[in-house]
Amino acid sequence: MKRILTSLLTVMGIATALAPSLTAQTQQTVADIPFSFNVGGLVMPAGKYVVGRTTLQADVFQLGDGRKHSALVQFGSKESRKSVEPSLTFACYDKECILAKLTPAGSETSYSLTRDTLQRRLHYRAGVASMISVKLAPR
């Protein structure tokens, strides 16, 4: 019994020590988005959003307005480029916009939804969806 308790306390101590580094957000940026948009099935209102990587091990990003609107975003595809400006790119059609691509600050990699995912989420009948890019600024 004493051995189990000691092992449990050791594991809890290690987890507590690692928790801040696993959830620490690095290179947070701010985007002023002038329209409402969909991300991960949630409708987010227009406003200023803080964008940051949520973990050091996975390519998961958090997007939040500091009040009650927040979403975790994981994209299906990566693309490497040289000297990419940090931005959020939205696919829009008939007053509906979806977060389609994220290029984080300090990265030469862009993260985006796959074409199939984008077509499933953006409900358009015919024509071409417009792509709107919003710059990310340091926080």
CNS distance restraints for C-alpha pairs under 8 A (distance, minus, plus):
assign (resid   1 and name CA) (resid   5 and name CA) 6.31 0.50 0.50
assign (resid   2 and name CA) (resid   6 and name CA) 6.19 0.50 0.50
assign (resid   3 and name CA) (resid   7 and name CA) 6.17 0.50 0.50
assign (resid   4 and name CA) (resid   8 and name CA) 6.08 0.50 0.50
assign (resid   5 and name CA) (resid   9 and name CA) 6.15 0.50 0.50
assign (resid   6 and name CA) (resid  10 and name CA) 6.18 0.50 0.50
assign (resid   7 and name CA) (resid  11 and name CA) 6.26 0.50 0.50
assign (resid   8 and name CA) (resid  12 and name CA) 6.18 0.50 0.50
assign (resid   9 and name CA) (resid  13 and name CA) 6.09 0.50 0.50
assign (resid  10 and name CA) (resid  14 and name CA) 6.30 0.50 0.50
assign (resid  11 and name CA) (resid  15 and name CA) 6.13 0.50 0.50
assign (resid  12 and name CA) (resid  16 and name CA) 6.05 0.50 0.50
assign (resid  13 and name CA) (resid  17 and name CA) 6.20 0.50 0.50
assign (resid  14 and name CA) (resid  18 and name CA) 6.23 0.50 0.50
assign (resid  15 and name CA) (resid  19 and name CA) 5.92 0.50 0.50
assign (resid  16 and name CA) (resid  20 and name CA) 7.68 0.50 0.50
assign (resid  18 and name CA) (resid  22 and name CA) 6.33 0.50 0.50
assign (resid  19 and name CA) (resid  23 and name CA) 6.23 0.50 0.50
assign (resid  20 and name CA) (resid  24 and name CA) 5.61 0.50 0.50
assign (resid  21 and name CA) (resid  55 and name CA) 7.84 0.50 0.50
assign (resid  21 and name CA) (resid  56 and name CA) 7.54 0.50 0.50
assign (resid  22 and name CA) (resid  54 and name CA) 7.72 0.50 0.50
assign (resid  22 and name CA) (resid  55 and name CA) 5.20 0.50 0.50
assign (resid  22 and name CA) (resid  56 and name CA) 6.03 0.50 0.50
assign (resid  22 and name CA) (resid  57 and name CA) 7.70 0.50 0.50
assign (resid  23 and name CA) (resid  54 and name CA) 5.59 0.50 0.50
assign (resid  23 and name CA) (resid  55 and name CA) 5.20 0.50 0.50
assign (resid  23 and name CA) (resid  56 and name CA) 7.64 0.50 0.50
assign (resid  24 and name CA) (resid  54 and name CA) 6.33 0.50 0.50
assign (resid  24 and name CA) (resid  55 and name CA) 6.52 0.50 0.50
assign (resid  24 and name CA) (resid  56 and name CA) 7.76 0.50 0.50
assign (resid  25 and name CA) (resid  52 and name CA) 5.65 0.50 0.50
assign (resid  25 and name CA) (resid  53 and name CA) 5.35 0.50 0.50
assign (resid  25 and name CA) (resid  54 and name CA) 5.09 0.50 0.50
assign (resid  25 and name CA) (resid  55 and name CA) 6.82 0.50 0.50
assign (resid  26 and name CA) (resid  52 and name CA) 6.19 0.50 0.50
assign (resid  26 and name CA) (resid  53 and name CA) 5.94 0.50 0.50
assign (resid  26 and name CA) (resid  54 and name CA) 7.60 0.50 0.50
assign (resid  27 and name CA) (resid  52 and name CA) 6.25 0.50 0.50
assign (resid  27 and name CA) (resid  53 and name CA) 7.46 0.50 0.50
assign (resid  27 and name CA) (resid 105 and name CA) 6.64 0.50 0.50
assign (resid  27 and name CA) (resid 106 and name CA) 7.61 0.50 0.50
assign (resid  27 and name CA) (resid 138 and name CA) 7.79 0.50 0.50
assign (resid  28 and name CA) (resid  50 and name CA) 6.53 0.50 0.50
assign (resid  28 and name CA) (resid  51 and name CA) 5.55 0.50 0.50
assign (resid  28 and name CA) (resid  52 and name CA) 4.47 0.50 0.50
assign (resid  28 and name CA) (resid  53 and name CA) 7.44 0.50 0.50
assign (resid  28 and name CA) (resid 105 and name CA) 7.96 0.50 0.50
assign (resid  28 and name CA) (resid 138 and name CA) 6.75 0.50 0.50
assign (resid  28 and name CA) (resid 139 and name CA) 5.99 0.50 0.50
assign (resid  29 and name CA) (resid  50 and name CA) 5.62 0.50 0.50
assign (resid  29 and name CA) (resid  51 and name CA) 5.22 0.50 0.50
assign (resid  29 and name CA) (resid  52 and name CA) 6.50 0.50 0.50
assign (resid  29 and name CA) (resid 105 and name CA) 7.21 0.50 0.50
assign (resid  29 and name CA) (resid 136 and name CA) 5.77 0.50 0.50
assign (resid  29 and name CA) (resid 137 and name CA) 5.35 0.50 0.50
assign (resid  29 and name CA) (resid 138 and name CA) 4.56 0.50 0.50
assign (resid  29 and name CA) (resid 139 and name CA) 4.81 0.50 0.50
assign (resid  30 and name CA) (resid  48 and name CA) 6.67 0.50 0.50
assign (resid  30 and name CA) (resid  49 and name CA) 5.52 0.50 0.50
assign (resid  30 and name CA) (resid  50 and name CA) 4.50 0.50 0.50
assign (resid  30 and name CA) (resid  51 and name CA) 6.01 0.50 0.50
assign (resid  30 and name CA) (resid 136 and name CA) 5.43 0.50 0.50
assign (resid  30 and name CA) (resid 137 and name CA) 5.21 0.50 0.50
assign (resid  30 and name CA) (resid 138 and name CA) 6.20 0.50 0.50
assign (resid  30 and name CA) (resid 139 and name CA) 5.61 0.50 0.50
assign (resid  31 and name CA) (resid  48 and name CA) 5.58 0.50 0.50
assign (resid  31 and name CA) (resid  49 and name CA) 5.26 0.50 0.50
assign (resid  31 and name CA) (resid  50 and name CA) 6.52 0.50 0.50
assign (resid  31 and name CA) (resid  51 and name CA) 7.46 0.50 0.50
assign (resid  31 and name CA) (resid  87 and name CA) 7.98 0.50 0.50
assign (resid  31 and name CA) (resid  88 and name CA) 7.82 0.50 0.50
assign (resid  31 and name CA) (resid 134 and name CA) 6.73 0.50 0.50
assign (resid  31 and name CA) (resid 135 and name CA) 6.33 0.50 0.50
assign (resid  31 and name CA) (resid 136 and name CA) 4.91 0.50 0.50
assign (resid  31 and name CA) (resid 137 and name CA) 6.47 0.50 0.50
assign (resid  32 and name CA) (resid  46 and name CA) 7.90 0.50 0.50
assign (resid  32 and name CA) (resid  47 and name CA) 5.67 0.50 0.50
assign (resid  32 and name CA) (resid  48 and name CA) 4.32 0.50 0.50
assign (resid  32 and name CA) (resid  49 and name CA) 6.41 0.50 0.50
assign (resid  32 and name CA) (resid 134 and name CA) 7.38 0.50 0.50
assign (resid  33 and name CA) (resid  46 and name CA) 5.47 0.50 0.50
assign (resid  33 and name CA) (resid  47 and name CA) 5.30 0.50 0.50
assign (resid  33 and name CA) (resid  48 and name CA) 6.11 0.50 0.50
assign (resid  33 and name CA) (resid  49 and name CA) 7.42 0.50 0.50
assign (resid  33 and name CA) (resid 134 and name CA) 6.79 0.50 0.50
assign (resid  34 and name CA) (resid  46 and name CA) 5.06 0.50 0.50
assign (resid  34 and name CA) (resid  47 and name CA) 6.21 0.50 0.50
assign (resid  35 and name CA) (resid  45 and name CA) 6.74 0.50 0.50
assign (resid  35 and name CA) (resid  46 and name CA) 4.46 0.50 0.50
assign (resid  35 and name CA) (resid  47 and name CA) 7.58 0.50 0.50
assign (resid  36 and name CA) (resid  43 and name CA) 6.93 0.50 0.50
assign (resid  36 and name CA) (resid  44 and name CA) 5.53 0.50 0.50
assign (resid  36 and name CA) (resid  45 and name CA) 4.27 0.50 0.50
assign (resid  36 and name CA) (resid  46 and name CA) 4.59 0.50 0.50
assign (resid  36 and name CA) (resid  96 and name CA) 7.94 0.50 0.50
assign (resid  36 and name CA) (resid  97 and name CA) 7.13 0.50 0.50
assign (resid  37 and name CA) (resid  43 and name CA) 5.66 0.50 0.50
assign (resid  37 and name CA) (resid  44 and name CA) 5.34 0.50 0.50
assign (resid  37 and name CA) (resid  45 and name CA) 6.61 0.50 0.50
assign (resid  37 and name CA) (resid  46 and name CA) 7.49 0.50 0.50
assign (resid  37 and name CA) (resid  96 and name CA) 6.68 0.50 0.50
assign (resid  37 and name CA) (resid  97 and name CA) 4.75 0.50 0.50
assign (resid  37 and name CA) (resid  98 and name CA) 5.43 0.50 0.50
assign (resid  37 and name CA) (resid  99 and name CA) 6.92 0.50 0.50
assign (resid  38 and name CA) (resid  42 and name CA) 5.39 0.50 0.50
assign (resid  38 and name CA) (resid  43 and name CA) 4.52 0.50 0.50
assign (resid  38 and name CA) (resid  44 and name CA) 6.03 0.50 0.50
assign (resid  38 and name CA) (resid  96 and name CA) 7.72 0.50 0.50
assign (resid  38 and name CA) (resid  97 and name CA) 6.12 0.50 0.50
assign (resid  38 and name CA) (resid  98 and name CA) 4.66 0.50 0.50
assign (resid  38 and name CA) (resid  99 and name CA) 6.36 0.50 0.50
assign (resid  39 and name CA) (resid  43 and name CA) 6.60 0.50 0.50
assign (resid  39 and name CA) (resid  44 and name CA) 7.31 0.50 0.50
assign (resid  39 and name CA) (resid  71 and name CA) 7.19 0.50 0.50
assign (resid  39 and name CA) (resid  73 and name CA) 7.33 0.50 0.50
assign (resid  39 and name CA) (resid  98 and name CA) 6.03 0.50 0.50
assign (resid  39 and name CA) (resid  99 and name CA) 5.62 0.50 0.50
assign (resid  40 and name CA) (resid  71 and name CA) 7.16 0.50 0.50
assign (resid  40 and name CA) (resid  72 and name CA) 7.49 0.50 0.50
assign (resid  40 and name CA) (resid  73 and name CA) 6.55 0.50 0.50
assign (resid  42 and name CA) (resid  71 and name CA) 7.64 0.50 0.50
assign (resid  44 and name CA) (resid  69 and name CA) 6.61 0.50 0.50
assign (resid  47 and name CA) (resid  65 and name CA) 7.17 0.50 0.50
assign (resid  48 and name CA) (resid  65 and name CA) 5.90 0.50 0.50
assign (resid  49 and name CA) (resid  63 and name CA) 6.23 0.50 0.50
assign (resid  49 and name CA) (resid  64 and name CA) 5.19 0.50 0.50
assign (resid  49 and name CA) (resid  65 and name CA) 4.42 0.50 0.50
assign (resid  49 and name CA) (resid  66 and name CA) 7.47 0.50 0.50
assign (resid  50 and name CA) (resid  62 and name CA) 7.85 0.50 0.50
assign (resid  50 and name CA) (resid  63 and name CA) 5.72 0.50 0.50
assign (resid  50 and name CA) (resid  64 and name CA) 5.40 0.50 0.50
assign (resid  50 and name CA) (resid  65 and name CA) 6.15 0.50 0.50
assign (resid  50 and name CA) (resid  66 and name CA) 7.56 0.50 0.50
assign (resid  50 and name CA) (resid 139 and name CA) 7.66 0.50 0.50
assign (resid  51 and name CA) (resid  61 and name CA) 6.91 0.50 0.50
assign (resid  51 and name CA) (resid  62 and name CA) 5.72 0.50 0.50
assign (resid  51 and name CA) (resid  63 and name CA) 4.72 0.50 0.50
assign (resid  51 and name CA) (resid  64 and name CA) 6.82 0.50 0.50
assign (resid  52 and name CA) (resid  61 and name CA) 5.54 0.50 0.50
assign (resid  52 and name CA) (resid  62 and name CA) 5.46 0.50 0.50
assign (resid  52 and name CA) (resid  63 and name CA) 6.86 0.50 0.50
assign (resid  52 and name CA) (resid 104 and name CA) 7.86 0.50 0.50
assign (resid  53 and name CA) (resid  59 and name CA) 7.05 0.50 0.50
assign (resid  53 and name CA) (resid  60 and name CA) 5.96 0.50 0.50
assign (resid  53 and name CA) (resid  61 and name CA) 4.32 0.50 0.50
assign (resid  53 and name CA) (resid  62 and name CA) 6.19 0.50 0.50
assign (resid  54 and name CA) (resid  60 and name CA) 5.88 0.50 0.50
assign (resid  54 and name CA) (resid  61 and name CA) 5.33 0.50 0.50
assign (resid  54 and name CA) (resid  62 and name CA) 5.99 0.50 0.50
assign (resid  55 and name CA) (resid  59 and name CA) 7.30 0.50 0.50
assign (resid  55 and name CA) (resid  60 and name CA) 6.66 0.50 0.50
assign (resid  55 and name CA) (resid  61 and name CA) 7.93 0.50 0.50
assign (resid  59 and name CA) (resid  74 and name CA) 6.51 0.50 0.50
assign (resid  59 and name CA) (resid  75 and name CA) 7.87 0.50 0.50
assign (resid  60 and name CA) (resid  72 and name CA) 6.75 0.50 0.50
assign (resid  60 and name CA) (resid  73 and name CA) 5.71 0.50 0.50
assign (resid  60 and name CA) (resid  74 and name CA) 4.86 0.50 0.50
assign (resid  60 and name CA) (resid  75 and name CA) 7.77 0.50 0.50
assign (resid  61 and name CA) (resid  72 and name CA) 5.68 0.50 0.50
assign (resid  61 and name CA) (resid  73 and name CA) 5.12 0.50 0.50
assign (resid  61 and name CA) (resid  74 and name CA) 6.50 0.50 0.50
assign (resid  62 and name CA) (resid  70 and name CA) 7.13 0.50 0.50
assign (resid  62 and name CA) (resid  71 and name CA) 5.77 0.50 0.50
assign (resid  62 and name CA) (resid  72 and name CA) 4.55 0.50 0.50
assign (resid  62 and name CA) (resid  73 and name CA) 6.14 0.50 0.50
assign (resid  63 and name CA) (resid  70 and name CA) 5.58 0.50 0.50
assign (resid  63 and name CA) (resid  71 and name CA) 5.32 0.50 0.50
assign (resid  63 and name CA) (resid  72 and name CA) 6.37 0.50 0.50
assign (resid  63 and name CA) (resid  73 and name CA) 7.46 0.50 0.50
assign (resid  64 and name CA) (resid  68 and name CA) 7.94 0.50 0.50
assign (resid  64 and name CA) (resid  69 and name CA) 5.63 0.50 0.50
assign (resid  64 and name CA) (resid  70 and name CA) 4.02 0.50 0.50
assign (resid  64 and name CA) (resid  71 and name CA) 6.36 0.50 0.50
assign (resid  65 and name CA) (resid  69 and name CA) 5.70 0.50 0.50
assign (resid  65 and name CA) (resid  70 and name CA) 6.52 0.50 0.50
assign (resid  66 and name CA) (resid  70 and name CA) 7.76 0.50 0.50
assign (resid  75 and name CA) (resid 101 and name CA) 7.87 0.50 0.50
assign (resid  75 and name CA) (resid 111 and name CA) 5.77 0.50 0.50
assign (resid  75 and name CA) (resid 112 and name CA) 5.21 0.50 0.50
assign (resid  75 and name CA) (resid 113 and name CA) 5.13 0.50 0.50
assign (resid  75 and name CA) (resid 114 and name CA) 7.71 0.50 0.50
assign (resid  76 and name CA) (resid 111 and name CA) 7.42 0.50 0.50
assign (resid  76 and name CA) (resid 112 and name CA) 6.26 0.50 0.50
assign (resid  76 and name CA) (resid 113 and name CA) 5.18 0.50 0.50
assign (resid  76 and name CA) (resid 114 and name CA) 5.62 0.50 0.50
assign (resid  77 and name CA) (resid 111 and name CA) 5.78 0.50 0.50
assign (resid  77 and name CA) (resid 112 and name CA) 5.32 0.50 0.50
assign (resid  77 and name CA) (resid 113 and name CA) 6.12 0.50 0.50
assign (resid  77 and name CA) (resid 114 and name CA) 6.00 0.50 0.50
assign (resid  78 and name CA) (resid 109 and name CA) 6.52 0.50 0.50
assign (resid  78 and name CA) (resid 110 and name CA) 5.70 0.50 0.50
assign (resid  78 and name CA) (resid 111 and name CA) 4.68 0.50 0.50
assign (resid  78 and name CA) (resid 112 and name CA) 6.40 0.50 0.50
assign (resid  79 and name CA) (resid 109 and name CA) 5.49 0.50 0.50
assign (resid  79 and name CA) (resid 110 and name CA) 5.15 0.50 0.50
assign (resid  79 and name CA) (resid 111 and name CA) 6.49 0.50 0.50
assign (resid  80 and name CA) (resid 108 and name CA) 5.72 0.50 0.50
assign (resid  80 and name CA) (resid 109 and name CA) 4.43 0.50 0.50
assign (resid  80 and name CA) (resid 110 and name CA) 6.35 0.50 0.50
assign (resid  81 and name CA) (resid 108 and name CA) 5.37 0.50 0.50
assign (resid  81 and name CA) (resid 109 and name CA) 6.16 0.50 0.50
assign (resid  81 and name CA) (resid 110 and name CA) 7.62 0.50 0.50
assign (resid  82 and name CA) (resid 108 and name CA) 5.78 0.50 0.50
assign (resid  83 and name CA) (resid 108 and name CA) 6.28 0.50 0.50
assign (resid  84 and name CA) (resid 103 and name CA) 7.29 0.50 0.50
assign (resid  84 and name CA) (resid 107 and name CA) 7.51 0.50 0.50
assign (resid  84 and name CA) (resid 108 and name CA) 5.81 0.50 0.50
assign (resid  84 and name CA) (resid 109 and name CA) 7.79 0.50 0.50
assign (resid  85 and name CA) (resid 103 and name CA) 7.15 0.50 0.50
assign (resid  85 and name CA) (resid 105 and name CA) 7.34 0.50 0.50
assign (resid  85 and name CA) (resid 135 and name CA) 7.64 0.50 0.50
assign (resid  86 and name CA) (resid 102 and name CA) 7.68 0.50 0.50
assign (resid  86 and name CA) (resid 103 and name CA) 4.92 0.50 0.50
assign (resid  86 and name CA) (resid 104 and name CA) 5.07 0.50 0.50
assign (resid  86 and name CA) (resid 105 and name CA) 4.86 0.50 0.50
assign (resid  86 and name CA) (resid 106 and name CA) 7.72 0.50 0.50
assign (resid  86 and name CA) (resid 107 and name CA) 7.99 0.50 0.50
assign (resid  86 and name CA) (resid 135 and name CA) 6.13 0.50 0.50
assign (resid  86 and name CA) (resid 136 and name CA) 5.28 0.50 0.50
assign (resid  86 and name CA) (resid 137 and name CA) 7.65 0.50 0.50
assign (resid  87 and name CA) (resid 102 and name CA) 6.00 0.50 0.50
assign (resid  87 and name CA) (resid 103 and name CA) 5.18 0.50 0.50
assign (resid  87 and name CA) (resid 104 and name CA) 6.70 0.50 0.50
assign (resid  87 and name CA) (resid 105 and name CA) 7.99 0.50 0.50
assign (resid  87 and name CA) (resid 133 and name CA) 6.49 0.50 0.50
assign (resid  87 and name CA) (resid 134 and name CA) 5.48 0.50 0.50
assign (resid  87 and name CA) (resid 135 and name CA) 4.30 0.50 0.50
assign (resid  87 and name CA) (resid 136 and name CA) 4.85 0.50 0.50
assign (resid  88 and name CA) (resid  99 and name CA) 7.15 0.50 0.50
assign (resid  88 and name CA) (resid 100 and name CA) 7.77 0.50 0.50
assign (resid  88 and name CA) (resid 101 and name CA) 5.80 0.50 0.50
assign (resid  88 and name CA) (resid 102 and name CA) 4.69 0.50 0.50
assign (resid  88 and name CA) (resid 103 and name CA) 6.41 0.50 0.50
assign (resid  88 and name CA) (resid 133 and name CA) 5.70 0.50 0.50
assign (resid  88 and name CA) (resid 134 and name CA) 5.20 0.50 0.50
assign (resid  88 and name CA) (resid 135 and name CA) 6.44 0.50 0.50
assign (resid  88 and name CA) (resid 136 and name CA) 7.02 0.50 0.50
assign (resid  89 and name CA) (resid  99 and name CA) 6.17 0.50 0.50
assign (resid  89 and name CA) (resid 100 and name CA) 5.72 0.50 0.50
assign (resid  89 and name CA) (resid 101 and name CA) 4.90 0.50 0.50
assign (resid  89 and name CA) (resid 102 and name CA) 6.36 0.50 0.50
assign (resid  89 and name CA) (resid 131 and name CA) 6.54 0.50 0.50
assign (resid  89 and name CA) (resid 132 and name CA) 5.55 0.50 0.50
assign (resid  89 and name CA) (resid 133 and name CA) 4.26 0.50 0.50
assign (resid  89 and name CA) (resid 134 and name CA) 6.25 0.50 0.50
assign (resid  90 and name CA) (resid  97 and name CA) 5.95 0.50 0.50
assign (resid  90 and name CA) (resid  98 and name CA) 5.29 0.50 0.50
assign (resid  90 and name CA) (resid  99 and name CA) 4.54 0.50 0.50
assign (resid  90 and name CA) (resid 100 and name CA) 5.09 0.50 0.50
assign (resid  90 and name CA) (resid 101 and name CA) 6.77 0.50 0.50
assign (resid  90 and name CA) (resid 131 and name CA) 5.53 0.50 0.50
assign (resid  90 and name CA) (resid 132 and name CA) 5.12 0.50 0.50
assign (resid  90 and name CA) (resid 133 and name CA) 6.29 0.50 0.50
assign (resid  91 and name CA) (resid  97 and name CA) 5.48 0.50 0.50
assign (resid  91 and name CA) (resid  98 and name CA) 5.33 0.50 0.50
assign (resid  91 and name CA) (resid  99 and name CA) 6.59 0.50 0.50
assign (resid  91 and name CA) (resid 100 and name CA) 5.91 0.50 0.50
assign (resid  91 and name CA) (resid 122 and name CA) 7.77 0.50 0.50
assign (resid  91 and name CA) (resid 129 and name CA) 5.97 0.50 0.50
assign (resid  91 and name CA) (resid 130 and name CA) 5.73 0.50 0.50
assign (resid  91 and name CA) (resid 131 and name CA) 4.66 0.50 0.50
assign (resid  91 and name CA) (resid 132 and name CA) 6.52 0.50 0.50
assign (resid  92 and name CA) (resid  96 and name CA) 5.45 0.50 0.50
assign (resid  92 and name CA) (resid  97 and name CA) 4.10 0.50 0.50
assign (resid  92 and name CA) (resid  98 and name CA) 6.43 0.50 0.50
assign (resid  92 and name CA) (resid 122 and name CA) 7.76 0.50 0.50
assign (resid  92 and name CA) (resid 129 and name CA) 5.38 0.50 0.50
assign (resid  92 and name CA) (resid 130 and name CA) 5.20 0.50 0.50
assign (resid  92 and name CA) (resid 131 and name CA) 6.18 0.50 0.50
assign (resid  92 and name CA) (resid 132 and name CA) 7.28 0.50 0.50
assign (resid  93 and name CA) (resid  97 and name CA) 6.52 0.50 0.50
assign (resid  93 and name CA) (resid 122 and name CA) 7.44 0.50 0.50
assign (resid  93 and name CA) (resid 123 and name CA) 7.80 0.50 0.50
assign (resid  93 and name CA) (resid 124 and name CA) 6.50 0.50 0.50
assign (resid  93 and name CA) (resid 128 and name CA) 7.72 0.50 0.50
assign (resid  93 and name CA) (resid 129 and name CA) 5.00 0.50 0.50
assign (resid  93 and name CA) (resid 130 and name CA) 6.46 0.50 0.50
assign (resid  94 and name CA) (resid 124 and name CA) 7.81 0.50 0.50
assign (resid  96 and name CA) (resid 122 and name CA) 7.42 0.50 0.50
assign (resid  97 and name CA) (resid 122 and name CA) 7.61 0.50 0.50
assign (resid  98 and name CA) (resid 121 and name CA) 7.72 0.50 0.50
assign (resid  98 and name CA) (resid 122 and name CA) 6.91 0.50 0.50
assign (resid 100 and name CA) (resid 112 and name CA) 5.55 0.50 0.50
assign (resid 100 and name CA) (resid 113 and name CA) 5.42 0.50 0.50
assign (resid 100 and name CA) (resid 118 and name CA) 7.00 0.50 0.50
assign (resid 101 and name CA) (resid 110 and name CA) 6.91 0.50 0.50
assign (resid 101 and name CA) (resid 111 and name CA) 5.57 0.50 0.50
assign (resid 101 and name CA) (resid 112 and name CA) 4.07 0.50 0.50
assign (resid 101 and name CA) (resid 113 and name CA) 6.47 0.50 0.50
assign (resid 102 and name CA) (resid 110 and name CA) 5.76 0.50 0.50
assign (resid 102 and name CA) (resid 111 and name CA) 5.18 0.50 0.50
assign (resid 102 and name CA) (resid 112 and name CA) 6.26 0.50 0.50
assign (resid 103 and name CA) (resid 107 and name CA) 7.15 0.50 0.50
assign (resid 103 and name CA) (resid 108 and name CA) 7.75 0.50 0.50
assign (resid 103 and name CA) (resid 109 and name CA) 6.44 0.50 0.50
assign (resid 103 and name CA) (resid 110 and name CA) 4.40 0.50 0.50
assign (resid 103 and name CA) (resid 111 and name CA) 6.26 0.50 0.50
assign (resid 104 and name CA) (resid 109 and name CA) 7.62 0.50 0.50
assign (resid 104 and name CA) (resid 110 and name CA) 7.14 0.50 0.50
assign (resid 104 and name CA) (resid 136 and name CA) 7.86 0.50 0.50
assign (resid 105 and name CA) (resid 136 and name CA) 7.49 0.50 0.50
assign (resid 105 and name CA) (resid 138 and name CA) 7.99 0.50 0.50
assign (resid 113 and name CA) (resid 117 and name CA) 6.13 0.50 0.50
assign (resid 113 and name CA) (resid 118 and name CA) 6.07 0.50 0.50
assign (resid 114 and name CA) (resid 118 and name CA) 6.22 0.50 0.50
assign (resid 115 and name CA) (resid 119 and name CA) 6.18 0.50 0.50
assign (resid 116 and name CA) (resid 120 and name CA) 6.21 0.50 0.50
assign (resid 117 and name CA) (resid 121 and name CA) 6.21 0.50 0.50
assign (resid 118 and name CA) (resid 122 and name CA) 5.92 0.50 0.50
assign (resid 119 and name CA) (resid 123 and name CA) 7.20 0.50 0.50
assign (resid 124 and name CA) (resid 129 and name CA) 7.75 0.50 0.50
